[in-house]
């Protein structure tokens, strides 16, 4: 059967209905049958609770600035599934997507005929990504883990060129463990023998686990601390920080068009990784500055419309970072912003709400829902908000109604911040990009 692009996307979307996540051995067999595509490239494997997507985006921008051809596998997508497979940060086009889908599906059908189970949704897309990267002759491939690290499908790549571990906090605790140490152990599962690992050293507990795992594997280990950079300015449009150049030790200034304070650490991890990857080549600091200052990374403190900012914070650690950024901006002064919030049931939504209410001044809270089977009902979120705040709480299950309610509450000078779920960010982007009106 020949598939159209639309039918291919529909098929992939249906995969969770008839299969499940498999062992790494199953994924390795799947990739072997695909020809272990792109395994001979320089693969950078990235894990972490928060910031891994941003680190990946910054790193690909730096490598691309130096003329490198870079494949980038990321998740989740916000609007189109094509976003998960990128070349130099440009999503794969529909024609190329259909081509690799057809090639991968043929292999999967053969597997099924031999009694092997169908790859999961993420595994299938990962196979497509690697097949696409082989076809586009990518020199570098950046792989963002989906969940955890040790058992993630991307960990079937046995010999990456470099591994990076970003900020670690409590998320997916029912799968990865209930403590920072346990979760760090899962993330550190991507560390390979003799393969260097760079990591965010902000958490003492996580750092101890990562260093121990690196020592056990004989992997060179570099901890990146907040001493590596100094934040100079935070505005609604950008964050600026200074750092020491690894080549001549001059202080250089970096500006990123995303206002989250945590982005300075994410960018520093990417910069140090790029310095390592290009250590035998001449690099151009001014190119790196331009590449980072012009980068657009969707769903991270992104102004989707005037006075409407979306952020993908969806776990306690990300919410804490969001609050820190808001305070650095002075956005909690006066009446504060309107917060529009949605969540899925496997996230610690009560803990997130409690932190928001305790640490951030807001003029109103609007609870809404995402289009996902795991969505938390807006009424339940509103109940939790009312448990932790005496402020105004609105409840609107329909997103358009929720946006209208938020707009009514923000007044003439207020802003609306939307957070709690990347699904919510994606839904809002669809609304704003299609030109649909909600006020």
C-alpha positions as CSV (number, residue, x, y, z in Angstrom):
1,X,0.0,0.0,0.0
2,X,1.3,3.4,-1.0
3,X,0.8,6.1,1.6
4,X,0.3,9.8,1.2
5,X,2.1,12.2,3.6
6,X,-1.2,12.7,5.5
7,X,-1.7,9.0,5.7
8,X,1.8,8.5,7.0
9,X,1.3,11.0,9.7
10,X,-2.0,9.4,10.7
11,X,-0.3,5.9,10.8
12,X,2.4,7.2,13.1
13,X,-0.2,8.8,15.3
14,X,-2.0,5.5,15.7
15,X,1.1,3.5,16.7
16,X,0.5,4.0,20.5
17,X,-2.8,2.2,20.2
18,X,-1.2,-1.2,19.2
19,X,2.3,-1.4,20.6
20,X,4.4,-0.3,23.5
21,X,8.0,0.7,24.4
22,X,10.5,-2.1,24.0
23,X,13.9,-3.1,25.3
24,X,17.1,-1.6,23.9
25,X,17.9,-4.9,22.3
26,X,14.7,-4.7,20.3
27,X,15.6,-1.2,19.2
28,X,19.1,-2.2,18.2
29,X,17.7,-5.0,16.1
30,X,15.3,-2.6,14.4
31,X,18.2,-0.2,13.7
32,X,20.4,-3.1,12.5
33,X,17.7,-4.0,10.0
34,X,17.7,-0.4,8.8
35,X,21.4,-0.7,8.2
36,X,22.5,1.1,11.4
37,X,22.1,4.3,9.5
38,X,24.3,7.3,10.3
39,X,26.1,5.3,13.1
40,X,29.4,6.4,11.5
41,X,28.7,10.1,12.1
42,X,29.8,12.3,15.1
43,X,26.8,11.7,17.4
44,X,26.2,14.0,20.4
45,X,23.8,12.4,22.8
46,X,21.9,14.7,25.2
47,X,19.9,13.8,28.3
48,X,18.4,15.8,31.2
49,X,15.2,16.8,32.8
50,X,15.0,20.4,31.6
51,X,17.0,22.3,29.0
52,X,18.0,19.5,26.8
53,X,16.0,20.8,23.8
54,X,17.5,24.2,24.2
55,X,21.1,22.9,24.5
56,X,20.6,20.8,21.4
57,X,19.2,23.9,19.5
58,X,22.1,26.1,20.6
59,X,24.7,23.4,19.7
60,X,23.3,22.9,16.2
61,X,23.3,26.7,15.7
62,X,27.0,26.9,16.7
63,X,28.0,24.0,14.4
64,X,26.0,25.3,11.5
65,X,27.6,28.7,11.9
66,X,30.9,26.9,11.2
67,X,29.6,25.4,8.0
68,X,28.9,22.0,9.5
69,X,26.0,19.8,8.2
70,X,24.0,18.9,11.4
71,X,21.1,16.4,11.9
72,X,19.0,17.1,14.9
73,X,16.5,14.6,16.4
74,X,14.2,16.2,19.0
75,X,10.9,15.8,20.8
76,X,8.2,16.5,21.3
77,X,6.9,18.5,18.4
78,X,4.6,21.5,18.9
79,X,2.7,21.7,15.6
80,X,4.0,19.2,13.0
81,X,5.7,15.9,13.6
82,X,8.3,16.9,11.0
83,X,9.8,19.1,13.6
84,X,11.4,16.1,15.3
85,X,13.7,15.5,12.4
86,X,15.8,18.5,11.3
87,X,18.7,19.4,9.2
88,X,20.5,22.6,10.4
89,X,17.4,23.2,12.5
90,X,15.0,23.2,9.5
91,X,12.4,20.4,9.8
92,X,12.4,17.7,7.2
93,X,9.9,18.5,4.3
94,X,6.8,16.4,3.6
95,X,8.4,14.6,0.6
96,X,11.5,13.5,2.5
97,X,9.4,12.6,5.5
98,X,7.2,10.3,3.3
99,X,10.3,8.7,1.7
100,X,11.9,7.7,5.0
101,X,8.5,6.6,6.4
102,X,8.1,4.3,3.5
103,X,11.6,2.8,3.8
104,X,11.2,2.3,7.6
105,X,7.7,0.8,7.3
106,X,8.9,-1.8,4.8
107,X,11.5,-3.0,7.4
108,X,8.9,-3.0,10.2
109,X,6.6,-5.1,8.1
110,X,9.4,-7.7,7.6
111,X,10.0,-7.7,11.3
112,X,6.3,-8.4,12.0
113,X,6.3,-11.2,9.5
114,X,9.2,-12.8,11.5
115,X,7.3,-12.4,14.8
116,X,9.0,-9.3,16.1
117,X,6.8,-6.5,17.6
118,X,6.2,-3.2,15.9
119,X,8.4,-0.4,17.2
120,X,6.8,2.1,19.5
121,X,5.9,5.6,18.3
122,X,9.2,7.1,19.5
123,X,11.2,4.2,18.3
124,X,9.7,4.4,14.8
125,X,10.4,8.1,14.5
126,X,13.9,7.6,15.8
127,X,14.5,5.0,13.1
128,X,13.1,7.5,10.6
129,X,15.4,10.2,11.9
130,X,18.6,8.1,11.6
131,X,17.6,7.0,8.1
132,X,17.0,10.6,7.1
133,X,20.3,11.8,8.6
134,X,22.2,9.1,6.6
135,X,20.5,10.3,3.5
136,X,21.3,14.0,4.0
137,X,25.0,13.2,4.7
138,X,25.0,14.9,8.1
139,X,28.5,15.2,9.7
140,X,27.2,15.8,13.2
141,X,24.0,14.3,14.6
142,X,22.5,15.7,17.8
143,X,20.1,13.2,19.6
144,X,17.8,14.4,22.3
145,X,16.6,11.6,24.6
146,X,12.9,11.1,24.9
147,X,12.5,9.9,28.5
148,X,15.2,9.2,31.0
149,X,18.4,8.0,29.3
150,X,19.5,4.5,30.2
151,X,16.5,2.7,28.6
152,X,15.7,5.4,26.0
153,X,15.6,4.3,22.4
154,X,18.3,6.8,21.5
155,X,20.7,5.0,23.9
156,X,20.9,2.2,21.4
157,X,23.7,4.2,19.8
158,X,26.6,2.5,21.5
159,X,29.4,4.8,20.5
160,X,28.5,8.5,20.5
161,X,31.2,11.1,20.1
162,X,30.1,13.2,23.1
163,X,27.4,13.0,25.8
164,X,25.8,16.0,27.5
165,X,23.6,16.0,30.6
166,X,21.5,19.1,31.4
167,X,19.6,20.2,34.5
168,X,18.1,17.4,36.6
169,X,15.0,17.7,38.7
170,X,11.9,15.6,39.6
171,X,9.9,14.5,36.6
172,X,8.4,11.1,35.5
173,X,9.1,9.9,39.0
174,X,6.8,6.9,38.5
175,X,9.2,5.7,35.8
176,X,12.6,7.2,36.7
177,X,12.6,7.2,40.5
178,X,11.4,9.5,43.3
179,X,14.7,11.2,44.1
180,X,17.2,13.3,42.3
181,X,19.9,10.6,42.8
182,X,17.7,8.0,41.2
183,X,16.7,10.2,38.2
184,X,20.4,11.3,37.8
185,X,21.3,7.6,37.6
186,X,18.9,7.1,34.7
187,X,20.2,10.1,32.9
188,X,23.8,9.0,33.5
189,X,22.9,5.8,31.7
190,X,23.9,7.5,28.5
191,X,27.5,7.7,29.6
192,X,29.7,5.4,27.5
193,X,33.2,4.0,28.1
194,X,35.9,6.6,27.2
195,X,33.3,9.0,25.7
196,X,33.5,12.5,27.2
197,X,30.5,13.7,29.2
198,X,29.8,17.4,30.0
199,X,27.1,18.1,32.5
200,X,25.3,20.8,34.4
201,X,26.8,20.9,37.9
202,X,24.0,22.9,39.5
203,X,22.8,20.0,41.6
204,X,25.2,18.5,44.1
205,X,23.3,15.3,44.3
206,X,23.0,14.8,40.6
207,X,26.7,15.8,40.1
208,X,27.9,13.1,42.5
209,X,25.9,10.4,40.6
210,X,27.2,11.6,37.2
211,X,30.8,11.8,38.3
212,X,30.6,8.3,39.8
213,X,29.1,6.9,36.6
214,X,31.8,8.6,34.5
215,X,34.6,7.3,36.7
216,X,33.1,3.7,36.5
217,X,33.0,3.9,32.7
218,X,36.4,5.6,32.3
219,X,34.7,8.6,30.6
220,X,36.4,12.0,30.7
221,X,34.1,14.2,32.8
222,X,33.6,18.0,32.7
223,X,31.3,19.8,35.2
224,X,29.9,23.1,34.1
225,X,29.1,25.4,37.0
226,X,27.5,28.8,37.2
227,X,31.0,30.3,37.6
228,X,31.5,29.8,33.9
229,X,29.3,32.7,33.0
230,X,27.9,36.0,34.5
231,X,24.4,37.2,33.6
232,X,24.5,40.8,32.6
233,X,20.9,41.6,31.6
234,X,17.5,40.0,31.4
235,X,14.7,41.6,29.4
236,X,11.5,40.4,27.9
237,X,13.3,40.0,24.6
238,X,16.6,38.4,25.5
239,X,19.2,37.4,28.1
240,X,22.8,38.6,27.9
241,X,25.8,37.0,29.7
242,X,29.5,37.1,29.5
243,X,31.9,34.2,29.5
244,X,35.6,33.5,29.1
245,X,36.7,32.3,25.6
246,X,38.4,28.9,25.9
247,X,40.8,29.8,23.1
248,X,42.3,33.2,24.2
249,X,40.6,33.7,27.6
250,X,39.1,37.0,26.5
251,X,35.7,37.8,28.0
252,X,33.0,37.6,25.3
253,X,29.4,38.7,25.4
254,X,26.6,36.4,24.4
255,X,23.0,37.5,23.8
256,X,20.2,34.9,23.4
257,X,16.7,36.0,22.2
258,X,15.0,34.0,25.0
259,X,14.6,35.7,28.4
260,X,14.8,32.7,30.8
261,X,17.7,33.0,33.2
262,X,18.3,29.2,32.9
263,X,19.1,29.7,29.2
264,X,22.6,31.0,30.2
265,X,23.6,27.6,31.6
266,X,22.0,25.8,28.6
267,X,23.9,28.0,26.2
268,X,27.2,27.6,28.2
269,X,26.9,23.8,28.0
270,X,26.4,24.1,24.2
271,X,29.3,26.5,23.9
272,X,31.7,24.3,25.8
273,X,30.6,21.3,23.8
274,X,31.2,23.2,20.5
275,X,34.6,24.2,21.7
276,X,35.4,20.6,22.3
277,X,34.0,19.3,19.0
278,X,35.9,22.0,17.0
279,X,39.0,21.9,19.1
280,X,41.3,21.2,16.2
281,X,39.7,23.8,13.9
282,X,39.7,27.6,13.7
283,X,36.5,28.9,15.1
284,X,34.9,32.3,14.7
285,X,33.6,33.8,17.9
286,X,31.7,36.5,16.0
287,X,29.8,33.8,14.1
288,X,28.9,32.1,17.3
289,X,27.6,35.4,18.7
290,X,25.5,36.0,15.6
291,X,24.2,32.4,15.5
292,X,23.0,32.5,19.1
293,X,21.5,36.0,18.9
294,X,19.4,35.1,15.9
295,X,18.2,31.6,17.1
296,X,14.5,31.0,17.4
297,X,13.5,28.1,19.7
298,X,9.8,27.7,19.9
299,X,7.8,27.3,23.1
300,X,10.5,28.7,25.4
301,X,9.4,32.0,26.8
302,X,8.2,32.8,23.3
303,X,6.0,35.7,22.5
304,X,3.3,34.1,20.4
305,X,1.2,37.3,20.1
306,X,1.4,40.7,21.7
307,X,1.2,40.3,25.5
308,X,0.9,36.5,25.1
309,X,4.0,34.4,26.1
310,X,4.2,30.6,26.0
311,X,6.7,28.6,27.9
312,X,7.1,24.8,28.0
313,X,7.7,24.5,31.7
314,X,5.9,21.3,32.7
315,X,7.6,19.9,35.8
316,X,8.6,21.4,39.2
317,X,12.1,22.2,38.3
318,X,11.1,24.0,35.1
319,X,8.4,26.0,37.1
320,X,11.0,27.1,39.6
321,X,13.2,28.3,36.7
322,X,10.3,30.1,35.2
323,X,9.6,31.9,38.5
324,X,13.3,32.9,38.8
325,X,13.1,34.4,35.3
326,X,9.9,36.3,36.0
327,X,11.5,37.8,39.1
328,X,14.6,38.8,37.2
329,X,12.3,40.5,34.7
330,X,10.4,42.2,37.5
331,X,7.3,40.7,35.9
332,X,5.8,39.9,39.4
333,X,5.8,43.6,40.4
334,X,2.5,45.4,40.8
335,X,-0.5,43.3,39.9
336,X,1.7,40.7,38.2
337,X,0.8,38.7,35.0
338,X,-2.1,36.5,34.2
339,X,-1.1,32.8,34.3
340,X,-2.9,30.4,32.0
341,X,-2.2,26.8,33.0
342,X,-2.9,23.3,31.7
343,X,-1.3,19.9,32.6
344,X,-1.4,16.2,31.9
345,X,-2.1,13.7,34.7
346,X,1.3,12.1,34.9
347,X,3.0,15.4,35.8
348,X,3.2,16.8,39.4
349,X,0.7,19.5,38.6
350,X,-0.3,20.2,42.3
351,X,3.3,20.7,43.2
352,X,3.7,23.1,40.3
353,X,0.6,25.1,41.1
354,X,1.6,25.3,44.8
355,X,5.0,26.7,43.9
356,X,3.5,29.2,41.5
357,X,1.0,30.5,44.0
358,X,3.6,30.7,46.8
359,X,6.4,32.4,44.9
360,X,4.9,34.5,42.1
361,X,2.5,37.4,42.3
362,X,-0.3,37.0,39.7
363,X,-3.3,39.1,39.0
364,X,-5.4,36.0,38.0
365,X,-5.0,32.3,37.2
366,X,-6.9,30.7,34.3
367,X,-7.2,26.8,34.3
368,X,-7.8,25.1,30.9
369,X,-7.3,21.8,29.2
370,X,-5.1,20.3,26.5
371,X,-6.2,17.9,23.7
372,X,-4.8,14.7,25.1
373,X,-6.2,11.7,26.8
374,X,-4.1,12.3,29.9
375,X,-5.4,15.9,30.3
376,X,-6.3,17.1,33.8
377,X,-9.8,18.6,33.8
378,X,-9.8,22.3,34.0
379,X,-12.2,22.1,37.0
380,X,-9.6,19.9,38.9
381,X,-6.8,22.4,38.1
382,X,-9.0,25.3,39.3
383,X,-9.8,23.4,42.5
384,X,-6.1,23.0,43.2
385,X,-5.4,26.7,42.5
386,X,-8.1,27.7,44.9
387,X,-6.5,25.5,47.5
388,X,-3.2,27.5,47.3
389,X,-4.4,31.1,46.5
390,X,-7.0,33.6,47.5
391,X,-6.5,35.3,44.2
392,X,-8.9,35.2,41.2
393,X,-9.2,31.7,39.5
394,X,-11.0,31.3,36.3
395,X,-12.0,27.9,34.8
396,X,-12.4,27.4,31.1
397,X,-12.0,24.0,29.5
398,X,-12.0,25.3,26.0
399,X,-8.7,27.0,25.1
400,X,-10.3,29.8,23.1
401,X,-12.5,30.6,26.0
402,X,-9.6,30.4,28.4
403,X,-7.6,32.8,26.2
404,X,-10.5,35.2,26.2
405,X,-10.8,35.0,29.9
406,X,-7.1,35.7,30.3
407,X,-7.3,38.6,28.0
408,X,-10.1,40.1,30.0
409,X,-8.1,39.8,33.2
410,X,-4.8,41.2,32.0
411,X,-6.1,44.8,31.7
412,X,-4.4,47.4,29.5
413,X,-0.8,46.8,30.6
414,X,-0.6,43.1,31.8
415,X,0.8,40.0,30.1
416,X,-0.4,36.5,29.8
417,X,2.0,33.6,30.5
418,X,0.9,30.2,29.3
419,X,2.6,27.2,30.9
420,X,2.2,23.7,32.5
421,X,2.4,21.6,29.3
422,X,4.1,21.6,25.9
423,X,0.8,20.4,24.5
424,X,-0.6,23.7,25.6
425,X,2.2,25.6,23.9
426,X,1.6,23.7,20.7
427,X,-2.1,24.3,20.8
428,X,-1.6,28.0,21.2
429,X,0.9,28.2,18.4
430,X,-1.6,26.5,16.1
431,X,-4.2,29.1,17.0
432,X,-1.9,32.1,16.6
433,X,-0.2,30.8,13.4
434,X,-3.5,30.1,11.7
435,X,-4.6,33.6,12.4
436,X,-7.6,32.5,14.4
437,X,-9.0,35.1,16.7
438,X,-9.8,34.4,20.4
439,X,-10.6,37.9,21.5
